[in-house]
Amino acid sequence: MSTMSIVGLEQAINQCKRLHPPVDYVLTPELRMLATLWGDMIYRHIETIELDALPAELKSLVERWHLGIACDVCQ
């Protein structure tokens, strides 16, 4: 199974935020999904997640942003 650390997720969030910054303090839908996952990891004290355990849409989103591939939905 493929895993991602919270540091890797933070890098994905920062990449997304740089390319699609919040407007009037409102996060884009994809940035909100990434931030929600990050917040859950913080709350539950989880340092690494199994990507295969995530819903398919969230897994794909995490992988795209972590690899630095700009998303087409978050425009």
C-alpha positions in Angstrom: 0.0 0.0 0.0 1.0 3.5 -0.7 1.4 5.9 2.3 1.8 9.6 2.8 3.1 11.5 5.8 1.6 14.6 7.2 4.6 16.5 5.9 3.8 15.3 2.4 0.2 16.3 2.8 1.3 19.7 4.0 3.5 20.1 0.8 0.5 19.2 -1.3 -1.7 21.7 0.5 1.0 24.4 0.0 1.3 23.6 -3.7 -2.4 23.9 -4.1 -2.6 27.1 -2.1 0.2 28.7 -4.1 -1.5 28.0 -7.4 -5.1 28.6 -6.3 -5.0 30.9 -3.3 -8.1 31.5 -1.2 -10.3 34.4 -2.3 -11.8 36.4 0.5 -10.7 33.7 2.9 -12.7 31.0 1.1 -10.7 27.9 0.2 -11.2 26.2 -3.2 -13.1 22.9 -2.9 -9.9 20.9 -3.5 -7.9 22.9 -1.0 -10.8 22.4 1.5 -10.7 18.6 1.0 -6.9 18.5 1.6 -7.2 20.8 4.6 -9.9 18.6 6.1 -7.8 15.5 5.8 -4.8 17.4 7.3 -7.0 18.6 10.2 -8.3 15.0 10.8 -4.7 13.8 10.9 -3.7 16.5 13.4 -6.8 15.8 15.6 -6.2 12.1 15.7 -2.4 12.4 16.0 -1.8 10.4 12.8 1.6 10.9 11.2 1.1 8.7 8.1 -2.0 7.6 6.1 -2.7 4.7 3.8 -3.7 6.3 0.5 -5.7 3.2 -0.4 -7.9 3.7 2.6 -9.1 7.1 1.3 -12.1 7.6 -0.9 -11.0 7.4 -4.6 -11.6 11.1 -5.2 -9.5 12.2 -2.2 -6.8 9.7 -3.0 -6.5 11.0 -6.5 -6.5 14.6 -5.3 -3.7 14.0 -2.7 -1.6 12.1 -5.3 -2.0 14.8 -8.0 -1.1 17.7 -5.7 1.7 15.8 -4.0 3.2 15.0 -7.4 2.9 18.7 -8.3 0.4 18.1 -11.1 -2.0 21.0 -11.2 -5.6 20.0 -11.1 -8.1 20.9 -13.7 -11.1 21.1 -11.3 -9.5 23.7 -9.0 -9.4 26.6 -11.5 
